[in-house]
Amino acid sequence: MWVQPTEEELFKRYNPELQKKSLERRYEKQKDFDDFVTRLKEYSKSDKPIWTVQEEAIRKQKQESLRQDFQNAEEAKARQDAMRKEAGLIEGAGKI
């Protein structure tokens, strides 16, 4: 029969610096796990296998990210063109 220390006993054996890092990351890890479980619950509502639904969700997320990046680039280009027009760097930009 083997005797194993509890998580609390192991934590107490950490050096103080590791304890501090562990405590700082605890909330982040718990949030990541909760998000993961929430996504799994959403995926399980489908009639499809979870891995198929997960792949579709990842694909949709990538498409949305690309769309958002494209939109941000278009907005930045429009702002840049507007600033050039105001500075008179583009021909025919309101010369009198």
N, C-alpha and C positions, 0 to 999 in steps of 0.2 A: 504494500500500500504506500502510495506516494503522498507527501504533504506538499501542497502548493500554497504559496502566499496569496493573499487577496490583493486586489488591485490597489487598495488603500495602503497595504503594507509595502507593496512595491513602490508606490508613489513616495512614501516617506523615506525610502532608501535612495531616491534620486538626490543629486546634489542640488543646492538651492537654485542655481541658474537653470537647470533642467526643469525643476518644479515651476519656476516662473514662466518659462516658455510653454510648458504644458498647459498651465492655467490660461495663458493668453490665447492659445489656439483652441482651447476647449469649446468656446462658443462657436467659432468658425466651423470646426469639425461637426458639431451638433447640428448647425444650420445646414451644412452640406448634406448630412445624412437625412435630415428631415425633408429637404428638397428632393433627394433621391427617392425616398419612400413615397412622397406625394406624386412624383412623376410615375412611379411604378403603379400606383393605384389608378391613375388616369389611364395608363396604357392597358391595364387589366380590364377596363370597362369595354374595350373593343372585342369583337369576335375574332380578331386576328391574333396570332401569337405575339407575345410581348416584344420579342426582338424585332419583328417586322414593324410594329407600331413605333418602336424606338428609332429605327432607321428612318422611317418617314418623318418623325419629329425632328431628327437631326438634319435631314435634308431640308425641311421647311425652315428651320432655324438658319441654316447656311444661306438659303435663298433670301430670307428676310434681311440677313446681315449684308449680303451683297447689294440688295436693293437700297438699303439704308446708306451704305457707303457711296453708291452711285448718286443718290439724291444729295448727300452732303457735298460730293464733288461738284455737282451741277450748281448748287447754291453758292459754293465758294467761287466758282468760275463767274457766275452772274454778279457777285459782289465785286470781284476783281475787274470785270468789264465796266461796271458802274463807276468804280473809282477811276479807271482810265478815262472814261468819258468826261468825268468831272475835272480831271487834270488836263484835258485837251490832248491826250496822247493818241486818240483814235480820230482819223480824218473824218470830217463832216460831222463833228460832234458839237454842233451849235456855234460855228464860227459866223461872225456877222461882218 
